[in-house]
């Protein structure tokens, strides 16, 4: 589900909540990051959820995409 909203519109918050709720519903999630480090993404998810088990179970897969200018 790609998002191209403007800066500050809540894309990151929406996506992290979507990821967390999908994982809670036992769905596998592939997060494609273009402008956030994986460590920051994981840390902000850890604030409200215990995601370590999802990573260990390969339910959460994180991909990094570097976009060219």
N, C-alpha and C positions, 0 to 999 in steps of 0.2 A: 504494500500500500504506500506508494510514493507521496510525499508532501512537498509543496513548493510555496508555502505561505510566506508572508513577509517576516522580517526579523522581529522578535518579541511577540509573536502571535500565539505562542504556546505549543509549537510543534513538538519540542523536546519533552515537555511535561506530558502531553497527550500520548506520544509514542511510548514513553516509559511506563505509563499506566496501562496502555494497551498490551505491552510486553508482559508486565507483571500479572495482569488478569488472565492473559492467555496461558501463562505458565501455571497459574493456580488452577486453571481448567484442564491441566494435563496435556496441553498442546505443545508441540515443539516450535521453537521460535528461532528464526535467523535474523539477527539485528545487523543491518548494514550501516556502518558509521562513516560519515563523510567529513564531519567537522568536530568530532569529539573523540577524545582518547578512550580506549577500552577501559582503562583503570577508572577514569572519571564516570563513565557510563555505569560501571559495576558499583562503584561507591554510592552513587546517587540512588541506584536501585536497592542497595543494602539498607538504606535509611528506613524503608518501610517493609522490606521483605527479606527472607532468608534465601538468597539466590544461590548460595554455594552448592546446595544439593542439586539444583537444576543444572548447574554447570557440570558437576561431576557425573550426572546422569545423561549428559549430552542433550538435554532439553533446550538449553540456551547456547546457541552458536553465534559468535560475534565475528563479523567480517569488516575489514577496513578497506575503504575505497578512497584512493587519492585522485581528486579531480584536477585535470589540467586547466590552465588558464587559456 
